[in-house]
Amino acid sequence: MANDPSSYRALPVIVFTHLLVVSIATLVLVWLLNFREGFAFTSQIKAKIFNLHPLLMVLGFIVFSGEAMITYKSIPASRQALKLIHLILHLIALASGILGVYAVFKFHNELHIPHMYTLHSWIGLSTICLFGFQLLLGFFSFLFPGAKSATRARIAPWHVFFGVVIFFMAIVTAETGLTEKFFFQRLKRGQEALIVNFIGLLLLLLGISVALIVVLPLRRK
């Protein structure tokens, strides 16, 4: 039937999502390496320490958590293997997020800047905490020791729903962080401002495409 949801395919959106990931990664690296002094955990140029924050939060936390969310649609493997891949990608995302938060706290400490004084920081820290809680709950519900099948069936839709919500919280955090760059560092109109704007637009598209993949069934032959 033409209106049958199974007639939709997630595959084209998956390809588009991976093109977005490559584009975002390229723009972030160009921005930080060409316009922002690069990045390092220890440096006399303190901006390099801060630059680890957008690097880890975008290319680590957002990209890997997005890839984890579409695992079941993008990788042809057994259910058990997909669960493991899903978990590993989420763990990488969480580790990147924690390191990204550490980098910005380290930057603030070294320059004696107050912590948690913007909406961006509050949404960001809330996102990391909720992400960790969601990961922990998912691990004990679906992997070890694993709830009963009936309980898993009840939990699964909520697990997916809150996963999408938390992912969009990460996107909102990134967007507010990029906006802060314009206000606090007064980026001039030009190549850098254009790159930052494009990163923001592509991140928004990434959030939409990942959510679309999650809700679209992948028709299998």
N, C-alpha and C positions, 0 to 999 in steps of 0.2 A: 504493500500500500504506500502511496506517495507520502501520506502523513505519518507513517510509522517512524518513530524515533530512531529505530535501528538503521534507517536509510542514511542517517547522518554519519559522517566519518570524522574521527578526531585527528587522523593522520595529517591532513593539510595544515591544521592548526599547530600540530606538534612541530612540523618543519618550520613554520613561521616563527614559533616560539624559540627554536634553536637559532634561527637567524637573528632574532632580537637579542638573544644572549651574546652571540658573537659581536654584534654591533655595540651593545652596552659595554662589554669588556674592552673592546677596542677604544671606544671614546673615553672611558674612565682612565685607561692607561695613558692615552695621549694627553688627557687633561692633567693628570698628576705628574707625569714625567716631563712634559713640555712647558707647562704653565705654572706648576706648583712645587718645584724643587725636588720631586721624587719622594721616596718614603724610606723610613728606617726606624727601628725601635730605640736606638740611641744616636743622637746627633747634636752638634752644637747649633744646627739650624732646626729650631723647635718645630717649624712647620712640617718638617719631614715626619716627625712623630705623629702629628695630627693627621697627616695624609694617609696613615695606615688605617684610620677610622673609616673614611669612605671606601677605601680599597677593600677592607675586610667585610664591611657591612653590605656592600653592593655585590662584589664578585664572590664573596664567601657566603654570607648569611642569606641574602635574597636569592642569588642564583642557585645555590645548592638546595635551599628549601623548596624553591620552585621545581627544580628537577626531581626532588623527592616526591612532590605531590603528583607529578605526572608519570611516575615510574610505572604504574600499573597499566598505563595506556601506551607508553613509548618503548618498553622493552619486552620482547617476546621471551618469556622464561616461565618456569614453574611458579606456582603461587608462593611456595616457601622461599624460593630464591628472590622473588620480588619483595617479600616482606623484609628479607635481610638487606637488600639493596636500599629499600625505602628507609630503613633504620640507619644504615651507614651514612647515607646522604644527609639525613637529618642531624646526625651526630657531627658531621663536618660543618654543617650550617651553624649548629649551636656553638661549637668550638670557635668558629670564625667570629660569631657574634660576641662571645665573651672576650676574645682578644681585641676586637674592635672597640668594645666599651673600655677595656683596660687601657688601650692606646690613648683614647681621648681623656681619660682620667689622669693618665701619666702626663700628658701635654698640659692639662690644667694645673696639676701640681707643680710642674717645673716652672710655669709662668705665674703661679700664684693667682690663678683665675678661679672664681667660685664655681662649684659644681651644680648641676641640675637647676639652672635658672631660666630655661626656655621650655616651651611646649614640646619642641623637638626632643629634648632629652627625656621628658616625662613619658611621652608616647613610646620612645625608643626603649627605655628601661622596662616599661610595662610589657612591651612586645617580647623582649628577651625572656622575662619571667614567665609569661603565659606560654611561650614556645617551649620552655623547659618543662613546665607542668604538663603540657599536652603530650610531649615526648615521653615523659615518665608514665603517664596514664596509659598511653597507647602501647608502651612496651609491656606493661603488666596485664593489659587487657587482651592483646592480640599475639604476643610472643611468649613471654615467660612470666608466670606459669600458664597464662592464657585463661580467659574466662570461658564459661560454658558457651556452646554455640548459640543458644537462644539469647544469652546476655550480650555476646559479641554482635549479634544481629541488631539488637536494640541500640548498642553504643555506636556502631559504625556510622550511621548518618550524622550523629552529633560530632563524631571524630572528624568527619569530612567537613562539616559546616564550620566548626571552630578552627580547623586548619586553614580554610579559605579566609576566615575573618582575621586570623593572626597574620596571614600572608599579606593581606591588604593593609593591616596596621604597619607592617614593615615597609610597604610601598609608601604609605602616608608619611612615615618617619623619614624616609629618604627624600621625599619631595619637600618636606619642611626643612630638612637639613640643607638641601641645595638652595632653597629660598634664602636661608640665613646667610649663605655665602654672599649673596647680592647685597644684603643689608649691612653685614658686619665687615666685609672686605671690599665692598663697593666695586664689584667687577665692572669694568668699563665695557661699553658695547664694542663688540669685535669678535674675534675668533673664540676666545675663552668663554665669553657669555653665550655664544652660539652653541658651543659644545655642551656647556652645562644645561642649557635649555633642552637640547636634544636628548641628553641623558635622562632628564626628567620626563620628557614625552615618551621615550622608549620604555622607561620603567612603568609608566602607566599602562602602555600597551601590553607589557609583559604580565602585569597583574590581571588584566582582562583576559588575555589568551590562556594563562594558566587556569583561571577559574572556568573558562569555557571548556578546556580539555577535561577538567574534573567532572563536569556535568554531561559532556557528550559521550555516548557509548562508542566504542571502537568496534566496527563491524569486522568480524573475522570470517575467513573463508571456511 
